[in-house]
Amino acid sequence: MTETIEHQGPTTFDGRDGRLDRFDRALRDLRISVTDRCNFRCPYCMPKEVFGRDYAFLPRAEILTFEEIRRLAGIFVGLGVRKLRVTGGEPLVRHDLPDLVAMLAPLRTPDGQPVDIALTTNGSALRRLARPLADAGLRRITVSLDSLDDDTFRRMNGVDYPVARVLDGIAAAREAGLTPVKVNVVLRRGLNESSVLSLAAWARAEGHVLRFIEYMDVGTTNGWRLDDVVPAAEVVATIDAAWPIEPLEPGYRGEVAERWRYRDGRGELGIIASVTRPFCGDCTRARLSAEGKLYTCLFSASGHDLRELLRAGATDDELTSRIGAIWTVRADRYSELRAQATDRLPKVEMFALGG
């Protein structure tokens, strides 16, 4: 979302914080979508009623090559990015994805620190790819898993995919050393809110970090209604009644998940409450879509075309200047303004942005 506001702070390069936007938010995290395609049809992202067999996804020529992604990632790191997350669509449907991870793994921040490289996946191809990804340099992985109940899971993935195969993929990730595995759960009233305790018990037993995500009004096709949101406070109360929990301090500015620790020492969990507890004020994320558009908010209506610059022969300095200029005028705070305008604003679909 773009709005006109008074200038709130510096829009110059700061040696410690990188480029700062109009709310003094540094550019720290880049989510890289490597494909707009997915083999699932989850109703909150890519409902099958809209994205059927005849849906026209991006042609191959319009998708960034691995070399183009690597070049842009290096420029973003020079501008202050410390974390790269590979996403989709479903990133594991992109052919030879471990090759891209191997290209990103050597990246270092200006002070010589390794860049944190992570990946978000539905887990369907992890049995085959977890080890090659780890060997290529991947160190962290997040798997989407909306229920342990097979009927519920099949209904939510939209393609009748069995939960056992995703659990096996998570096991493969652990075997490959991608631990602790983070597990994302999107809760939607009437579909899977009854899965909260079973998922929490499983994650506690397995040593995974569970993160519950409020159902968001991303894009325009998922039929979002506020009544369908399971509020973070309800999730916290449900879990606390079974296993007492206490809040943890954020690990860093811009951490989107509220962290909670089990008082008995059996791990932690996270709550991502974009609807009921917006965190726009500390958002440090940018998103690069599969066709090379830069988005400065998950709820953006349009992006900035970097592919055109790349393929027109722009130098690294020119790309750096363009990206920096986009970030420093950034004033996005959609979640804080949702109640005022949620039904009137066009938004890009989540699978096109990398979530």
N, C-alpha and C positions, 0 to 999 in steps of 0.2 A: 504494500500500500504506500502511495506517495502523498504527502501533504505539504502544505506551505506553512513553515514555522519560522520564528526568529532564530538566528544563529545562536546556538547554546554553548559553543565551546570551540577549541582549536580544530582546524581542518588541515593541519600540517603534519609532517613526519616527526615523530618523537623517537629519540634513540632507544628508549626503553619500551615504549608501547606501540610502535609502528604507527600506521595511519589511524587517526581518530575521526569518527563520524560526528554528526551534529550533537549527539548526546554523549560524546567522549567515550564511545565504545570502540575498542581496538579490533582490528581484523586478526583473528586468531585461528579460526577453524574454517576449513574448506571441505564441503561435501561434493564429491565428483560422481556424477551419474554417467555410467559407461554404456547404458542402453535404456531405451524407453520400453523395452519388451519385458514381459513377465509370464511365467508359466502358471501362476495363480490368478484368481479373480476375486480378491478379497473385497467385500462390499464397501469398506471405508476408503478404498484407494482406487480400484479398477473394477467396478461392478460389471458382471458378465452381461447384464442386460444392455449395457452401453458399449462395452468393449468385446464384441463377439468376433466370430471367425473372419468377418469381412472388414474389421477395423484396420485402417491404414497406418501402420507404424512408420517410423522414419526409414527412408531408404539408406542403405549402407554408406553411400557417398556423402550423406549429410551428417554422419556421425563422426565425431573427432577420432582421429587415429591415436594409437598409443603414444606416438612421438609427439603429437600435438598436445595431448594431455600432460605428458611429462614436461614439456616446455612451459606450459601455463602453470603447472604446479610449482616449478622452480621459481617462477616470477612471483607467485603468491607467497611462497616461503620468504623470499626477499622482502616482501612487504609486511611481514610479521606473522604469517600463518605458522602455527606450531603443530596442527593436527590435520591430517588428511583422512577422510573417510570415503571409501569406495562404495557406491550405491547404485541403484537402478531407478526404475524397473527392478528386475532381479539381476544383480551383477553377474551371477555365475552362469547366466545364459550367454554372456559375451565370450566368444571363442578365445582361448589362450590367455585368460585373465591372469594367471600367475606370471606371465611375461610382463604385464603392466606393473604388478607389485614389485617385481625385480627391478624395474626401471625407476620406481619411486623410492625404493628402500635406501639408496645411497644419499638421498637428500639430507642436507644439514642446514640448520638455522645459521644466521650470521655469526653467532657466538660458538658455532661448532657442535651444537647438540643434535642428536638424531631427531628427525621428524617422526611423530607418532602416526603410524599408518594402521588404520582399522578398516573393517568391512562389515556391512549390514546385509543379511541374506535371509531368505525364507528357509534355508537349510536343506532344500531338496537335493542338492548336488554335493553336499559336504562329504559324504562317504568317499566320493571319488576325488574331491579337490582339496580337502582340508590339509593333507600332507604336502602337496605341491605348493599351496599357498604359504604355508608355514616355512617351507624350505626357501621360498622366494623372498621372504622377509616380513611377511605379515605377522603381527604380534598380538592383535586383539580382534575379536569377532563378536558380533551381536546377531542373534537369531530371533526371528519373529515366531512366536508360538502363542496363539490366542486361547488355547484350551488343551487340557490333557484328555478330555472326553472325545473319543473318536468321532462320534456323530456330530458333536458341536464343531469340532475342528474341520471336518469335511464340509460342513455347511458354511463355515466362515471363509475357507479358502476358495470356495466357489468352483472347484474342479474335482471334488470328491477324493482329495489326496489324503492318505492315511497318516495319522499322527505318529505312528510307530516309525515311519521312515524319516521324519524330521528328528525324532528322538535319537535314532541311529546316527544321523548326521551330527547332532550335538555330541554324541559319544565319540565320533571320529575327530571332531575338533579338539576334544580333550586329549585324545590319544596323540594328536599332533602337537600338543603343547600350547594350544591357544586358550589358556586359562587365566583367570576364571572366565567362563563363557557368560556373556550378558544375554539375557532373554527378555525381549520386548513383548508386552501384552497390551493390545488395544482393547479397551473395555467398551462394550456397547450394551446399553440397557435392553433387556429382553433377549439377548443372544448369549452372552458368556459371563455375566457378572457373577453367576453361581460358581465359576471356576477359580475365584480368587484364592480360597483357602487350599484347595488341592494343588494349585500351582505353587503357592508359598511353601507348603509342606514338601513338595518335590524338590524345589530349589534349595531349601534348607538341607535336605538330606544329601543332595548331589553336589553342593558347594557352588552353585551358580548364583549370579547376581540378577535378581528379577527386577524388572522395571515396568510398572503399570502406567499406561498412557491414556489420558482422557481422549475420547473420541472427538476429533477436530473437524471443523468446517473447511477442510482443504479442498480446493477445486470446486467444481459446480455439479458433479454427478453423483455424489454419494448420499444424497437425500438427508443431509445433516439436520437434526433438530436438537435444541437444547435439552429437551426431555430425554433424549437418548444418551446423554452424558452421565457416566457414573462418577460423581465428584471425588476428588482426591481425599477429602475428609472422610467420606464413607469407606473408602478402601483402607485408609489408615485405621479407622475405628474397628473394622472387621478383623483385620490382622492383629491389632493390639489386644482384642478380646481373646484371641486364641494363643498368641505368643507376644507378651508385652514388648513394645519397641520404643525407642527414644530417638530424637532427631540428631543428626550429625551436621557439623559445619560443612559448607561447600568446600570441595577440594581446590577450586580456583574460580576466579571471576568468569562468569559465562556458563558455568555448569548448569545444564537445563534440568537435571533431575534433582529433586529434593531427596536427600539421602537419609535413611533410617537404619538403625542398628537394633538387632534383637538383643534384649537385655541378658539373655542366657548365653550370649557369645556365639550363637550359631549363624553368623554371617550378617548381611545387610541387604536392603532392597532400596529401590528408588521409585519416586512418583513424578511423572511429568504432567504437570497440571496447567497446560496452556490456556484452558478455558476458564477455570475458576481461580487460578493464581498466576496470572500472566507474569512472564519474566523478561519482557522486552527490554527493560532497562539495562540488562547485562548481556544482551545477545551479541555474540562475537562471530556469528556464522555468516558465511557466504555460500552460494550454491552454484555449481557449474553444471549445466544440463548436458545431455548427451550430444546435442548439436552445437554446443559451444556458446550458450547464452549464460551470462552471469546474472544471478538473481540475489538480491540482498535481503529477501524475506521469504519464508515458506509460503506466505499468503500473497505473493506478488501477482500483479496482473500482467506484467510484461518484463522481459529481460533485456540485457545489453549484449549485442552480438560481438563476441570475441573471435569467432571462427572467421568472419569476413576479414578482420584485421590480420589474423594469422595467414590466411591464404592469399592476401593481397601483398604479403611481403613485409609486414611491420617488423621493426627491430624490437629487441627486448626492451630497450629504453622507451620506445613508443607504447608498447603494451603495458609496461610498468606505469607510465604516466596516465594512460587511459583507465586502468583498473583503480589506481589511487584516486583519480578524480571522481570515479563512480562512488567509491566508498566514503570519501570525505563529505559528500553532500547527502549521504544516507540519513533518512529521518524516519525509517520504518518503526512502527509500534502497533501493528494491527491488533494483536491480542488485547492490548490495553483499550483499544477503541472499538472492539468487536460489537458491543451492545448498541453502538450508535449506527453502525453501517453494514453489518454482516450480510444482509440480504440484497444490498445494492451494489456491491463491488464484484467485478469479474475477477476470477483467480485462475491461475494455471493449475492443472491437475498434478497431484502429488507425485505420481510415477514419473512425470516429466522433469521434476525438480530434484529428485533424489531424496525426498522425504525430509 
